[in-house]
Amino acid sequence: AVVGEIGLDRKWRTPETGAVEYEAQVEAFEAQLRLAAELRRPAVIHCVHAWGDLIRALREAEALPPAIYMHSYGGSESFAVSLLKLRGIGDSIYFGFSATVNLRSPKLRRAISSVPPERLLLESDVSEPERMEGDCMRMLEVIAAEKKWTLEEAAERTYANAVRFYSAAGAARPSPAGDGQVCERV
């Protein structure tokens, strides 16, 4: 099991009021990060326009989860490098990329290039099952092109990375029928 999706989002507005209740998000995120560390569970983190606050929270945390997954990573190349260099985090942070969120970003290819091969994850980030395979394949093609890998190699590497992330601190391993289903079609 993982803790998440948790995180910070300066664009999200409370539906009832239309207000951005950012301070409440920061408090909740810090509490959830502590919970992930306490339970020794990996954390899946969402971040939108709050990169400085994310770095601050990670630096100031008394303890960290065994692994961190930056969900549909939309930050810059330099921010990815900053996360990878953070003491106590860099060797356990992963970056996920999805067609739905990331393909429209001009930062995507540079961000993928900056992430070490053993830290890349493939994700769909769609709620419609009929779109998952196509979206994963589109993202896999981008990852393969940026890393100069074959589709098979990109599928194998991102799957192995997912197994490593979800296995952190005894978390359940992903079902081979999940990620493997897309990978088997390559």
The 8 nearest C-alpha neighbors of each residue, nearest first, counted from 0:
[[1, 170, 171, 40, 2, 165, 41, 169],
 [0, 2, 41, 40, 42, 3, 170, 43],
 [3, 1, 42, 35, 41, 40, 43, 4],
 [4, 2, 5, 43, 42, 1, 44, 6],
 [3, 5, 43, 44, 45, 2, 6, 42],
 [6, 4, 3, 44, 45, 28, 43, 31],
 [7, 5, 45, 44, 28, 46, 8, 4],
 [6, 8, 46, 49, 24, 45, 47, 25],
 [9, 7, 47, 10, 46, 11, 49, 48],
 [8, 10, 48, 11, 47, 49, 21, 7],
 [9, 11, 8, 12, 47, 19, 48, 21],
 [12, 10, 8, 9, 19, 13, 20, 18],
 [13, 11, 19, 17, 18, 14, 10, 20],
 [12, 14, 17, 18, 15, 16, 19, 11],
 [15, 13, 17, 16, 12, 18, 11, 19],
 [16, 14, 13, 17, 18, 12, 19, 20],
 [17, 15, 18, 13, 14, 12, 19, 20],
 [16, 18, 13, 12, 14, 15, 19, 11],
 [19, 17, 12, 16, 13, 20, 14, 15],
 [18, 20, 12, 21, 11, 13, 17, 9],
 [21, 19, 23, 22, 18, 24, 13, 12],
 [20, 22, 24, 23, 19, 25, 9, 8],
 [23, 21, 25, 24, 20, 26, 27, 19],
 [22, 24, 26, 21, 25, 20, 27, 28],
 [25, 23, 21, 27, 22, 26, 28, 7],
 [24, 26, 22, 28, 23, 27, 29, 21],
 [27, 25, 23, 29, 24, 28, 30, 22],
 [26, 28, 24, 30, 25, 29, 31, 23],
 [29, 27, 31, 25, 30, 6, 26, 24],
 [28, 30, 32, 26, 31, 27, 25, 33],
 [31, 29, 33, 27, 28, 32, 34, 26],
 [32, 30, 34, 28, 33, 29, 27, 35],
 [31, 33, 29, 35, 34, 30, 28, 36],
 [34, 32, 30, 36, 31, 35, 37, 29],
 [33, 35, 31, 37, 32, 36, 38, 30],
 [36, 34, 40, 32, 38, 64, 33, 37],
 [37, 35, 64, 63, 39, 33, 34, 38],
 [36, 38, 34, 39, 35, 33, 64, 62],
 [37, 39, 35, 40, 36, 34, 64, 33],
 [40, 38, 36, 37, 64, 35, 65, 168],
 [39, 41, 35, 1, 38, 64, 65, 2],
 [40, 42, 66, 1, 64, 65, 67, 2],
 [43, 41, 2, 67, 3, 1, 44, 68],
 [42, 44, 68, 3, 4, 67, 69, 70],
 [43, 45, 5, 69, 6, 4, 70, 68],
 [46, 44, 6, 70, 5, 7, 69, 4],
 [45, 47, 7, 8, 6, 49, 44, 48],
 [46, 48, 8, 49, 9, 7, 45, 10],
 [49, 47, 9, 50, 8, 46, 10, 7],
 [50, 48, 52, 47, 51, 46, 7, 53],
 [49, 51, 53, 52, 48, 54, 46, 47],
 [52, 50, 54, 53, 49, 55, 48, 56],
 [51, 53, 55, 49, 50, 54, 56, 7],
 [52, 54, 50, 56, 51, 55, 49, 57],
 [55, 53, 57, 51, 52, 56, 58, 50],
 [54, 56, 52, 58, 53, 57, 59, 51],
 [57, 55, 53, 59, 54, 58, 60, 52],
 [56, 58, 54, 60, 55, 59, 53, 63],
 [59, 57, 55, 56, 60, 54, 85, 86],
 [60, 58, 56, 57, 55, 61, 54, 62],
 [61, 59, 57, 62, 58, 56, 63, 33],
 [60, 62, 59, 63, 33, 58, 57, 36],
 [63, 61, 60, 36, 33, 64, 37, 32],
 [62, 64, 36, 65, 60, 61, 32, 33],
 [63, 65, 36, 35, 41, 66, 39, 40],
 [66, 64, 41, 39, 167, 40, 168, 63],
 [67, 65, 41, 91, 64, 92, 167, 42],
 [68, 66, 92, 42, 41, 43, 93, 91],
 [67, 69, 93, 43, 94, 70, 92, 44],
 [70, 68, 94, 44, 72, 95, 93, 43],
 [69, 71, 95, 72, 45, 44, 68, 43],
 [72, 70, 96, 95, 97, 73, 100, 69],
 [71, 73, 70, 69, 95, 74, 96, 94],
 [74, 72, 71, 101, 75, 107, 104, 47],
 [75, 73, 72, 78, 76, 79, 110, 106],
 [74, 76, 78, 77, 110, 106, 79, 73],
 [75, 77, 110, 79, 78, 109, 113, 80],
 [78, 76, 80, 75, 79, 81, 113, 110],
 [77, 79, 81, 75, 80, 76, 74, 82],
 [80, 78, 82, 76, 81, 77, 83, 75],
 [79, 81, 83, 77, 78, 82, 84, 76],
 [82, 80, 78, 84, 79, 83, 77, 85],
 [83, 81, 79, 85, 84, 80, 89, 78],
 [82, 84, 89, 80, 81, 85, 79, 88],
 [85, 83, 81, 89, 82, 86, 80, 88],
 [86, 84, 82, 89, 88, 83, 87, 81],
 [87, 85, 88, 84, 89, 58, 83, 90],
 [86, 88, 89, 85, 90, 91, 63, 84],
 [89, 87, 91, 85, 86, 90, 92, 83],
 [90, 88, 83, 84, 85, 91, 92, 82],
 [89, 91, 88, 92, 83, 87, 84, 66],
 [92, 90, 66, 88, 89, 67, 93, 65],
 [93, 91, 67, 89, 66, 68, 90, 88],
 [92, 94, 118, 68, 119, 69, 67, 95],
 [95, 93, 69, 119, 68, 120, 72, 118],
 [96, 94, 120, 71, 70, 121, 72, 69],
 [95, 97, 71, 121, 122, 72, 101, 120],
 [98, 96, 122, 123, 99, 101, 71, 100],
 [97, 99, 102, 138, 101, 134, 100, 137],
 [100, 98, 97, 101, 124, 102, 125, 134],
 [101, 99, 98, 97, 102, 71, 103, 124],
 [100, 102, 104, 98, 103, 97, 99, 107],
 [103, 101, 98, 104, 100, 99, 107, 97],
 [102, 104, 101, 105, 100, 99, 107, 98],
 [105, 103, 106, 101, 107, 102, 73, 100],
 [104, 106, 107, 103, 108, 102, 109, 101],
 [107, 105, 104, 109, 108, 75, 110, 76],
 [108, 106, 110, 104, 109, 105, 111, 101],
 [107, 109, 111, 110, 106, 112, 145, 105],
 [108, 110, 112, 111, 107, 106, 76, 113],
 [109, 111, 76, 107, 113, 112, 108, 75],
 [112, 110, 108, 114, 113, 109, 107, 142],
 [111, 113, 109, 110, 114, 145, 108, 146],
 [114, 112, 110, 111, 76, 109, 115, 80],
 [113, 115, 111, 112, 118, 116, 110, 119],
 [114, 116, 118, 117, 113, 119, 112, 111],
 [117, 115, 118, 119, 114, 156, 146, 157],
 [116, 118, 115, 119, 160, 156, 157, 93],
 [117, 119, 93, 115, 116, 94, 114, 160],
 [120, 118, 94, 116, 117, 157, 93, 95],
 [121, 119, 95, 157, 94, 161, 96, 160],
 [120, 122, 96, 95, 157, 97, 135, 139],
 [123, 121, 97, 96, 124, 95, 135, 120],
 [122, 124, 97, 125, 135, 131, 134, 98],
 [125, 123, 122, 97, 99, 126, 100, 71],
 [126, 124, 123, 127, 131, 99, 130, 128],
 [125, 127, 128, 124, 131, 130, 123, 129],
 [126, 128, 129, 125, 130, 131, 124, 123],
 [129, 127, 131, 130, 126, 125, 132, 123],
 [128, 130, 127, 131, 132, 133, 126, 125],
 [131, 129, 128, 133, 127, 132, 134, 125],
 [132, 130, 134, 128, 123, 133, 129, 135],
 [131, 133, 135, 134, 130, 181, 136, 129],
 [134, 132, 136, 135, 131, 130, 137, 129],
 [133, 135, 137, 131, 98, 136, 132, 123],
 [136, 134, 132, 138, 133, 123, 137, 139],
 [135, 137, 139, 133, 134, 138, 132, 140],
 [138, 136, 134, 140, 139, 135, 133, 98],
 [137, 139, 141, 98, 135, 140, 136, 97],
 [138, 140, 136, 142, 141, 137, 135, 143],
 [139, 141, 143, 137, 138, 142, 144, 136],
 [142, 140, 138, 144, 143, 139, 145, 137],
 [141, 143, 139, 145, 144, 140, 146, 138],
 [144, 142, 148, 140, 146, 153, 141, 145],
 [143, 145, 147, 141, 142, 146, 140, 148],
 [146, 144, 142, 147, 143, 141, 112, 108],
 [145, 147, 143, 148, 144, 142, 112, 111],
 [148, 146, 144, 145, 143, 149, 142, 153],
 [149, 147, 143, 146, 152, 153, 144, 150],
 [148, 150, 152, 151, 143, 153, 147, 144],
 [151, 149, 153, 152, 143, 154, 185, 140],
 [152, 150, 154, 149, 153, 185, 155, 182],
 [151, 153, 155, 149, 154, 150, 148, 156],
 [154, 152, 150, 156, 143, 151, 155, 148],
 [155, 153, 151, 182, 157, 152, 156, 158],
 [154, 156, 152, 158, 153, 157, 151, 159],
 [157, 155, 159, 153, 158, 154, 152, 160],
 [158, 156, 160, 120, 154, 159, 155, 119],
 [157, 159, 161, 155, 160, 156, 154, 162],
 [160, 158, 162, 156, 161, 157, 155, 163],
 [159, 161, 157, 163, 158, 162, 117, 164],
 [162, 160, 158, 164, 163, 159, 165, 157],
 [161, 163, 159, 165, 160, 164, 166, 172],
 [162, 164, 160, 166, 161, 165, 159, 167],
 [165, 163, 161, 166, 167, 162, 160, 66],
 [166, 164, 162, 172, 167, 170, 163, 161],
 [165, 167, 170, 163, 172, 169, 164, 162],
 [168, 166, 164, 169, 165, 170, 65, 163],
 [169, 167, 170, 39, 166, 65, 40, 41],
 [168, 170, 166, 167, 171, 165, 40, 172],
 [171, 169, 166, 0, 165, 168, 167, 172],
 [172, 170, 166, 0, 165, 169, 173, 167],
 [171, 173, 166, 165, 162, 174, 170, 163],
 [174, 172, 162, 175, 171, 165, 177, 161],
 [173, 175, 176, 177, 172, 178, 179, 171],
 [176, 174, 179, 177, 178, 173, 180, 172],
 [175, 177, 174, 180, 179, 178, 173, 181],
 [178, 176, 174, 175, 179, 180, 173, 181],
 [179, 177, 180, 181, 175, 176, 182, 158],
 [180, 178, 182, 175, 176, 177, 181, 183],
 [179, 181, 176, 183, 178, 182, 177, 184],
 [180, 182, 179, 183, 184, 178, 132, 185],
 [181, 183, 179, 154, 184, 180, 185, 178],
 [182, 184, 180, 181, 185, 179, 154, 151],
 [185, 183, 182, 181, 180, 179, 151, 136],
 [184, 182, 183, 151, 150, 181, 154, 136]]
